[in-house]
């Protein structure tokens, strides 16, 4: 981790047309003293990500990815925060409205409104993800090692 960037090292596992598929080992969230932990989060887990091959990498090459901290944190807030905020707002608002209307099954109706808010947040996040994919070149840097 250097400055405002997070760095990860991966290996190019596949190449198709102008895309490369890079395998990274996910880092543990526990830190370094995982021996006494029963959460099993320290077990290394491989993840495969797709990138445009702007660095002429080939299968087997070791690459470094640098991501802007601010971009990553704001994207994580959107992915986790938006559905939560919409869910809580939908349940609270619908419960208030249904209570004022005097409906007998206001709890169930509020739950349904909350579930619908998850669907709406999925649609919103999907459109944001498409736009992020087009503009993420400035926030994700690849380099060959």
Secondary structure as UniProt FT lines:
FT   TURN            3..4
FT   STRAND          5..16
FT   TURN            17..18
FT   STRAND          19..26
FT   TURN            35..36
FT   TURN            41..42
FT   STRAND          45..52
FT   TURN            54..55
FT   TURN            59..60
FT   STRAND          62..68
FT   HELIX           69..77
FT   HELIX           78..82
FT   HELIX           83..101
FT   TURN            104..105
FT   HELIX           106..135
FT   HELIX           136..138
FT   STRAND          140..144
//
